[in-house]
Amino acid sequence: MVQSMTGYGRGAVVEKDFSFSIEIKTVNHRYTELNLRLPRFLNPVENRIRKLLLARIQRGHVDVFINASYTGTEGRKVTIDKGLAKAYHDSLEELTSLLQVPAETGQQELFFIANRPDVLVPAEADIDLDSLWPGMENAVNEALDHLVAMRRTEGENISRDVAARIGRIESQLETLQQRAPETVKAYRERLTRQLKELLADAGTGPLDESRIIQETAIYADRVNVTEEMVRLHSHLDQFNRLLAEEKPVGRRMDFLVQEMNREANTIASKAGDAQMIQTIVDMKSEIEKVREQIQNIQ
């Protein structure tokens, strides 16, 4: 069954010193567009996460939000800007001398200097991400499972609606096939009647039956839409087969809808019958609704 491109999934893992959560939101898009946001310390595993995502999402705009925190002490580092700390210390001594304020204890000065911006700077933690990766991988797969399940449910709903509309188009095509020969017959009857009336008014000779046959043959050739109907039948059959496939089919469906619309337009341009034209108008309306629906199919 086809998948929709709209979906949402979430996964999370909580370990002793590490927590990780991921949210995936997808909407329709012509191509695959992946937008991944994650904490800096997870940059070394970003490509691994991308591979997991792209293995199961073949089309759509994908927003991925990852939150993670590490509370362990292993790998943590803080750097000291020694020059900046000494500058604060010298400035405090100078200020104390200038204002002639009794110097406070060294510990208070130490706390003051330590609280100044950029004196103590946490360094990028040297975390063993390989040991944490199995938990992250499980969380990503959990989110993908939820996402794919939602996309499949939405895809089933779209498929049912599209299949019903394809069925209506097939019925309309059958109506056109039944009506087409009648238009030639009606044209011959109309032409015969009009010529008889003209000849009667003019008081001239009898009706030339061979001329009627010739004009009818020319008209029949001009309004012949057999080839267009055969191709349209083929497009509808292919579309029904695509509805049963598991792999991405949205682009192929979009191509078939364009071709179906092209054949309907050609039939409309050749049709010389009001009933056929009305049927084609209804058919084109259904084709357009199918086109709108498949824009969200992966």
C-alpha positions in Angstrom: 0.0 0.0 0.0 1.2 3.5 -0.8 2.5 5.9 1.9 1.5 9.5 2.4 4.3 12.1 2.9 2.6 13.5 5.9 3.5 12.0 9.3 4.9 12.4 12.8 7.0 10.1 15.0 8.8 10.3 18.3 11.4 8.2 20.1 13.4 8.5 23.3 16.0 6.8 25.4 17.0 7.5 29.0 20.1 6.0 30.5 22.1 6.6 33.7 24.0 9.7 32.5 22.5 10.3 29.1 19.0 11.1 27.7 18.1 11.4 24.0 14.8 12.2 22.3 14.0 12.7 18.6 10.9 14.1 16.8 10.3 13.6 13.1 7.8 15.6 11.1 7.2 15.2 7.4 5.1 17.0 4.8 4.8 16.7 1.0 7.7 17.8 -1.2 8.7 17.1 -4.7 12.1 15.7 -3.6 13.6 14.5 -0.3 14.6 17.5 1.8 16.1 16.6 5.3 16.4 19.3 7.9 18.2 18.0 11.0 18.8 19.9 14.2 20.8 18.4 17.0 23.2 19.4 19.9 26.8 20.1 18.8 28.2 17.2 20.8 26.3 14.8 18.7 27.8 16.0 15.4 30.1 12.9 15.1 27.0 10.7 14.8 24.9 13.0 12.5 25.7 11.0 9.4 24.6 7.8 11.1 21.3 9.3 12.0 20.8 10.7 8.5 21.4 7.2 7.0 18.8 5.7 9.3 16.3 8.4 8.2 16.9 8.2 4.5 16.7 4.4 4.5 13.0 4.7 5.3 12.0 8.1 4.0 12.3 8.3 0.3 10.4 11.5 -0.4 9.0 14.6 1.4 10.2 17.6 3.5 11.6 16.1 6.8 12.1 18.2 9.9 14.1 16.3 12.7 14.5 17.8 16.2 16.9 16.1 18.6 17.4 16.9 22.2 20.1 15.2 24.3 21.9 15.8 27.5 24.9 14.1 29.1 25.3 14.4 32.9 28.3 12.0 33.4 31.7 13.3 34.6 33.7 11.2 32.2 35.1 13.2 29.3 34.1 16.6 30.9 36.7 19.4 30.7 36.9 23.1 31.7 39.6 25.4 30.3 41.0 28.3 32.2 41.8 31.6 30.5 44.9 32.3 32.6 45.6 35.6 31.1 42.1 36.9 31.6 42.0 35.6 35.2 45.3 37.4 36.0 44.0 40.6 34.4 40.9 40.5 36.6 43.2 39.9 39.6 45.5 42.9 38.8 42.5 45.1 38.1 41.0 44.2 41.5 44.3 45.0 43.3 44.5 48.4 41.4 40.8 49.2 42.3 41.4 48.3 45.9 44.4 50.6 46.1 42.6 53.4 44.2 39.6 53.4 46.5 41.6 52.6 49.6 39.2 49.8 50.4 40.4 47.1 52.7 41.1 44.0 50.7 38.7 41.1 51.2 39.8 37.6 51.6 41.5 35.8 48.7 38.6 33.3 48.5 36.1 36.1 47.8 38.4 37.5 45.1 38.7 34.0 43.6 34.9 33.6 43.4 34.6 37.0 41.8 37.2 36.2 39.1 35.7 32.8 38.5 32.3 34.4 37.8 33.6 36.7 35.2 32.6 35.8 31.6 34.9 33.6 29.7 37.3 32.9 32.6 36.1 29.3 33.1 35.0 27.9 29.7 33.5 24.4 29.5 35.3 22.6 26.7 33.6 20.3 24.3 33.0 17.1 26.2 35.0 14.1 25.0 32.1 11.7 25.2 32.3 8.1 24.1 29.4 8.3 21.6 30.0 4.8 20.3 29.0 3.3 23.6 25.8 5.5 23.5 25.0 4.9 19.9 22.9 1.7 20.4 20.4 3.6 22.6 20.2 6.5 20.1 19.7 4.1 17.2 16.8 2.4 19.0 15.2 5.8 19.7 15.6 6.8 16.0 14.1 3.6 14.8 11.2 3.9 17.3 10.4 7.4 15.9 10.6 6.0 12.3 8.3 3.2 13.2 5.6 5.6 14.5 6.2 7.9 11.5 5.9 5.1 8.9 2.8 3.7 10.6 1.1 7.2 10.4 2.1 7.7 6.8 0.8 4.2 5.9 -2.6 5.0 7.6 -2.8 8.3 5.7 -1.7 6.5 2.5 -4.5 3.9 2.9 -7.1 6.7 3.2 -5.8 8.5 0.1 -5.6 5.2 -1.8 -9.3 4.4 -1.1 -10.4 7.8 -2.2 -8.2 7.7 -5.4 -9.3 4.2 -6.2 -12.9 5.3 -6.1 -12.3 8.2 -8.4 -10.4 6.0 -10.8 -13.4 3.7 -10.8 -15.6 6.6 -11.7 -13.3 7.6 -14.6 -13.4 4.1 -15.9 -17.2 4.2 -15.9 -17.2 7.5 -17.7 -14.8 6.1 -20.3 -17.2 3.2 -20.8 -20.0 5.7 -21.3 -17.9 7.5 -24.0 -17.2 4.2 -25.7 -20.8 3.4 -25.9 -21.8 6.8 -27.0 -19.1 7.3 -29.7 -20.8 5.1 -32.5 -24.1 6.8 -31.7 -22.7 10.2 -32.6 -21.8 9.0 -36.2 -25.3 7.5 -36.6 -26.9 10.7 -35.3 -24.8 12.8 -37.7 -25.9 10.7 -40.7 -29.5 10.9 -39.7 -29.2 14.7 -39.2 -27.4 15.2 -42.5 -30.0 13.1 -44.4 -32.9 15.0 -42.9 -31.4 18.4 -43.7 -30.6 17.5 -47.3 -34.0 16.1 -47.9 -35.5 19.3 -46.6 -33.2 21.4 -48.8 -34.0 19.3 -51.9 -37.7 19.5 -51.2 -37.6 23.2 -50.9 -35.6 23.5 -54.1 -37.8 21.0 -55.9 -34.7 19.2 -57.3 -33.9 15.6 -57.9 -33.6 12.6 -55.5 -31.1 12.4 -52.6 -27.6 11.1 -53.5 -27.1 8.3 -51.1 -23.5 7.9 -52.0 -22.8 11.5 -51.1 -24.4 10.9 -47.6 -22.1 7.8 -47.1 -19.0 9.8 -48.1 -19.8 12.7 -45.8 -20.6 10.4 -42.9 -17.3 8.5 -43.4 -15.4 11.8 -43.3 -17.1 12.8 -40.2 -16.6 9.4 -38.6 -12.8 9.7 -39.2 -12.7 13.2 -37.8 -14.4 12.3 -34.5 -12.7 8.9 -34.1 -11.3 8.7 -30.6 -10.5 5.0 -30.4 -6.8 5.4 -30.0 -7.2 8.0 -27.2 -9.7 5.7 -25.4 -7.3 2.7 -25.6 -4.4 4.8 -24.2 -6.6 6.2 -21.4 -7.7 2.6 -20.5 -4.0 1.7 -20.3 -3.2 4.6 -18.0 -6.0 3.7 -15.7 -4.8 0.1 -15.5 -1.3 1.2 -14.7 -2.6 3.6 -12.0 -4.5 0.8 -10.3 -1.4 -1.4 -10.3 0.6 1.5 -8.7 -1.9 1.8 -5.9 -1.0 -1.7 -4.7 2.8 -1.1 -4.7 4.9 -0.6 -1.5 7.7 1.4 -3.0 7.4 5.2 -3.7 5.0 5.7 -6.7 4.0 9.4 -6.4 6.1 10.7 -9.3 4.9 7.9 -11.6 1.3 8.6 -10.6 1.8 12.3 -11.3 3.0 11.4 -14.8 0.1 9.2 -15.5 -2.4 11.8 -14.4 -0.8 14.3 -16.8 -1.2 11.7 -19.6 -4.8 11.0 -18.6 -5.6 14.6 -18.7 -4.0 14.9 -22.2 -6.1 12.1 -23.6 -9.3 13.6 -22.1 -8.5 16.9 -23.7 -8.0 15.3 -27.1 -11.3 13.4 -26.9 -13.0 16.6 -25.9 -11.6 18.4 -29.0 -12.9 15.7 -31.3 -16.2 15.1 -29.7 -19.1 16.5 -31.7 -21.8 15.5 -29.2 -23.1 17.4 -26.2 -23.6 14.3 -24.1 -20.0 13.2 -24.7 -18.6 16.6 -23.9 -20.5 16.7 -20.6 -19.1 13.3 -19.7 -15.6 14.5 -20.5 -16.1 17.6 -18.3 -17.1 15.3 -15.4 -14.1 13.0 -16.2 -11.6 15.9 -16.1 -13.1 17.0 -12.8 -12.3 13.6 -11.3 -8.8 13.6 -12.9 -8.1 16.9 -11.2 -9.2 15.6 -7.8 -6.9 12.6 -8.3 -4.0 14.9 -9.2 -4.6 16.9 -5.9 -4.7 13.8 -3.8 -1.5 12.2 -5.2 0.5 15.3 -4.4 0.8 13.9 -0.9 1.8 10.3 -1.9 5.4 9.3 -1.4 
